[in-house]
Amino acid sequence: MKLKDLIFEENNEVVAAAKAINDAIISVDDSMHYGVFAKAVAHILKDEYGPHNIKPFMDEFHAALGVNEADNNLDLESKVKGDLIKHLAEYKPHVRIINKLGKISFLHKDSLPEDAWKKVEDIIKQYGGKITNSSNWYDEEPGERNIYPDIKFEIS
């Protein structure tokens, strides 16, 4: 079977859903930014389909796009950075990762709650990271500088 035959064999439900989604997007903003679209899809996936469907959805999504994980533009460092920002945005994380060495500073004028700090550690460990130094406290030196909570790590 030729590729063009596979394309034309596409499920009518898929074609109808794609058209309805595109029409809905156009009705909101005919030049919607891809970031808004991605966040809207994520919102629907989490809230309407449930978080247990995220991995199967992403597998299907990547397959439909023809994206192999090895070819994915998001490298390990970007994934770590994305996860940290996604889970800790309220504490204003500033993430820097250079050559597998990372530092996260939280522009938050207080220590982070224990559960948030544990989440940082868990995310770092999830990616094979090893924490080399951490300080979960804030200090202000008037007229000089502020010292924010931070954590340093290596990714193997």
C-alpha positions in Angstrom: 0.0 0.0 0.0 1.3 3.4 -0.9 1.6 6.4 1.4 -1.0 8.4 -0.5 -3.5 5.5 0.0 -2.8 5.5 3.7 -3.5 9.2 3.9 -6.8 8.9 2.0 -7.8 6.0 4.3 -7.6 8.3 7.3 -10.5 7.7 9.7 -13.5 9.9 9.0 -13.8 10.6 12.8 -10.2 11.9 12.8 -10.9 14.2 9.9 -14.1 15.5 11.4 -12.5 16.1 14.8 -9.6 18.0 13.2 -12.0 20.2 11.2 -14.1 20.9 14.3 -11.0 21.8 16.4 -9.6 24.0 13.7 -13.0 25.8 13.3 -13.1 26.3 17.1 -9.6 27.8 17.1 -10.5 30.1 14.3 -13.6 31.2 16.2 -11.4 32.2 19.1 -8.4 33.7 17.3 -7.6 33.0 13.7 -3.9 33.6 14.3 -3.7 31.8 17.7 -0.1 31.4 19.0 1.1 27.8 19.2 1.8 28.3 22.9 -1.8 29.2 23.6 -2.9 26.2 21.5 -0.5 23.8 23.3 -1.7 25.1 26.8 -5.3 24.7 25.8 -4.8 21.1 24.6 -2.9 20.4 27.9 -5.7 21.8 29.9 -8.3 19.7 28.1 -6.1 16.6 28.4 -5.5 17.0 32.1 -9.0 18.2 33.1 -11.3 16.3 30.7 -9.4 13.1 29.9 -7.4 12.8 33.1 -3.6 12.8 33.8 -3.5 9.0 33.4 -4.0 9.6 29.7 -1.1 12.0 29.2 1.6 9.4 28.3 -0.7 7.4 25.9 -1.8 10.7 24.3 1.8 11.9 23.8 2.8 8.5 22.4 -0.1 8.7 19.9 0.6 12.3 19.2 4.3 11.7 18.4 3.4 8.7 16.3 0.9 10.8 14.3 3.5 13.5 13.7 6.2 11.0 12.9 8.4 12.2 15.8 10.7 9.7 17.3 11.8 10.5 20.9 15.4 10.3 19.8 14.7 13.0 17.2 12.7 15.1 19.6 14.2 18.7 19.8 13.8 18.7 23.5 17.0 17.4 25.0 17.4 16.2 28.5 18.4 19.6 29.8 15.3 21.3 28.3 13.1 18.6 29.8 14.5 19.1 33.3 14.1 22.9 33.0 10.5 22.5 31.7 9.5 20.2 34.5 11.0 22.4 37.2 9.3 25.5 35.9 6.0 23.7 35.3 5.8 22.4 38.9 7.3 25.4 40.7 6.2 28.5 38.8 4.6 30.1 41.9 8.1 30.3 43.5 9.6 32.0 40.4 12.3 29.5 39.6 15.3 30.7 37.5 16.9 27.6 36.0 20.3 27.4 34.4 21.8 24.2 33.1 25.1 24.3 31.3 27.0 21.1 30.3 25.0 18.9 32.7 25.6 21.2 35.7 22.5 23.0 36.9 21.5 25.6 39.4 17.9 26.6 40.3 17.4 29.9 42.2 13.9 30.7 43.4 13.1 34.4 43.3 10.9 33.9 46.4 11.4 36.0 49.5 11.1 33.1 51.9 12.1 29.5 52.2 10.1 27.1 50.0 7.6 24.7 51.7 9.1 21.3 52.4 6.8 19.6 49.8 7.9 22.0 47.1 11.5 21.5 48.0 11.0 17.7 47.9 9.4 18.1 44.4 12.6 19.9 43.2 14.7 17.1 44.5 12.4 14.4 43.0 12.5 16.0 39.6 16.3 16.3 39.6 16.6 12.6 40.7 14.1 11.6 38.1 16.5 12.7 35.4 19.5 11.0 36.9 20.6 14.1 38.7 22.7 14.3 41.9 22.3 17.3 44.2 25.6 18.8 45.0 24.5 21.8 47.2 21.3 23.3 48.4 20.1 26.1 50.6 16.4 26.5 51.2 16.4 30.0 52.8 16.1 33.7 52.0 18.2 36.5 53.3 18.3 40.2 52.6 21.4 42.3 52.9 20.0 45.8 52.7 21.9 47.9 50.1 23.9 44.9 48.9 22.0 41.8 47.7 19.3 39.3 48.3 20.1 35.6 48.8 17.4 33.3 47.5 16.8 29.6 48.0 18.8 27.6 45.5 19.9 24.1 44.6 22.9 23.0 42.5 23.0 19.6 40.8 24.8 17.5 38.2 23.0 15.3 35.6 24.8 12.1 34.7 
